[in-house]
Amino acid sequence: MKFGGAALETPNHFCRVAQIVKEKFQSDIRLIIVVSAMGQMTDELMDLARKVSPNPLKREQDMLISVGERISMSLLAMALADQGVQAISLTGSQSGIMTSDDHLDARILAVRPLRLKQHLDEGKVVIVAGFQGVSQAKEITTLGRGGSDTTAVALGVAFGAEKVEFYKDVPGFYEKDPKKDANASLFSHLSYDQALAYAKSGSTPLHPRSIFLASKNGIPLHVLSFKEDERMLFPGTKISDDQIARSLEPIYESIGTGDQSPP
């Protein structure tokens, strides 16, 4: 389950998200939760950096903006504890997300989720800071725009997840941006290729990198609203290709723009 910044905008939002997670957890499903930074926190941190330095170092920007997701993961763990759910928060590096050395735009090279497996086996909900990992040089890195979506899919690949759910501020996947076109069509199901085509037009609530990674590994995606009233009206959009078999070996992102990068 992945929750974006809009779902975690205020302290009250964390209580609502904790309730969604609790309801899912009670159905005896092993859960990994990936979180973004609260609201516009990443942009605010970048603005803060530019106020201090007109040309901030990329490494130091990564150190700064990776804080946003760490705030979200710890607050959600607290909210779940108050609702009687055992949960633990982990950073991208603690979760074994290994990346290239490219600060601000790293690619995932491998996932070694030993700590996640341990805590899942203990019956805990595991909360992971999205958008970040650790390079081969043991430096904190971030994955660029849409990085938390990509984190969620990469963890789904590592565990052979049944699906990855994305809780957004829209009820599903639209033909066009519904915030710009109120008459945009809402889809109940899309293939990976269809979803990628719409992603290139900028109408998608998911980053193309996450869709592409899911397509290479046959991981079904489900986009739905974090708002209960919208979920009751529309169950969201499912993205998959039934004919795609999962690879025997997980496929992650390449360092550059080779065959495994999004079109």
C-alpha positions, 0 to 999 in steps of 0.5 A, spaced: 500 500 500 502 506 497 500 513 500 502 519 497 503 526 500 495 528 499 493 522 503 498 525 509 497 532 508 495 533 516 496 530 522 488 528 522 490 525 515 495 520 519 489 517 523 485 516 517 490 512 513 492 508 519 484 506 519 485 504 512 491 500 514 488 497 520 482 494 516 486 491 511 491 488 516 485 485 520 484 481 513 490 477 515 494 480 509 502 481 510 502 489 509 508 493 507 506 501 507 510 506 502 509 513 504 511 520 501 512 526 504 507 530 507 503 535 502 508 539 499 514 538 504 519 536 498 518 542 495 518 546 501 525 543 503 527 544 496 525 552 496 529 552 503 535 549 500 535 555 495 534 560 500 541 558 503 544 556 497 543 558 490 546 552 487 546 547 493 550 541 492 546 535 490 548 530 495 546 535 500 539 536 497 538 528 497 540 528 505 535 534 506 529 532 502 529 524 504 527 527 511 520 528 508 518 521 508 522 519 514 517 524 518 511 521 514 513 513 516 514 515 523 508 519 524 504 513 521 507 508 525 505 512 531 498 513 529 497 505 528 500 504 535 494 508 537 490 504 534 493 497 536 496 495 530 504 493 531 508 497 526 515 499 525 518 504 520 524 503 516 528 508 511 530 506 504 537 504 506 534 500 512 529 496 507 535 494 503 533 499 497 540 499 493 541 504 488 545 507 483 550 513 485 546 519 481 543 524 486 536 526 485 535 521 480 538 515 482 535 508 479 534 502 483 539 496 482 537 491 487 532 490 493 535 486 499 529 486 504 532 482 510 529 487 515 522 487 512 522 480 512 524 479 519 519 484 521 513 481 517 514 474 520 513 477 527 506 480 525 508 487 524 506 492 519 512 495 515 512 502 513 517 504 508 520 511 506 519 512 499 523 516 494 530 514 497 535 508 497 542 507 498 548 507 493 553 502 492 558 508 495 553 508 502 550 514 500 543 516 501 540 517 494 533 519 492 529 517 486 526 523 483 519 525 481 514 519 482 520 516 486 515 513 492 511 510 487 517 506 484 519 504 491 512 501 492 513 497 485 520 495 487 518 492 494 512 489 490 517 485 485 522 483 491 516 480 495 512 477 489 506 481 491 499 479 489 498 487 487 500 494 489 495 499 491 496 506 490 492 511 495 491 518 491 487 524 491 483 522 485 478 515 485 482 512 479 486 513 472 483 518 468 483 519 460 485 526 462 487 530 468 480 531 472 483 537 475 483 540 468 477 537 465 471 535 469 469 531 463 475 526 463 473 519 462 475 514 468 477 507 467 476 501 471 481 497 468 488 498 463 493 494 460 500 496 462 501 499 455 495 503 455 497 506 462 504 508 460 501 511 453 496 516 458 502 517 463 506 520 457 500 525 456 501 527 463 494 525 465 496 519 470 496 519 477 502 514 477 509 516 475 511 512 468 517 509 471 513 505 476 508 502 471 514 500 467 517 496 472 510 493 474 510 491 467 516 488 466 515 484 472 507 482 472 505 486 478 498 488 478 497 495 480 490 498 483 489 506 483 484 508 488 482 514 492 484 515 500 477 518 501 472 513 503 466 516 500 470 516 493 472 509 494 465 507 495 462 510 489 468 507 485 473 502 486 479 504 483 482 502 476 486 496 476 492 496 471 495 489 469 496 484 463 493 477 464 498 474 459 504 477 462 508 471 467 512 474 472 520 473 471 524 468 474 529 473 476 526 480 479 527 486 474 529 493 477 531 499 473 537 500 469 542 506 471 542 509 464 536 510 459 537 503 456 532 497 455 529 497 462 528 505 462 521 507 461 519 509 454 
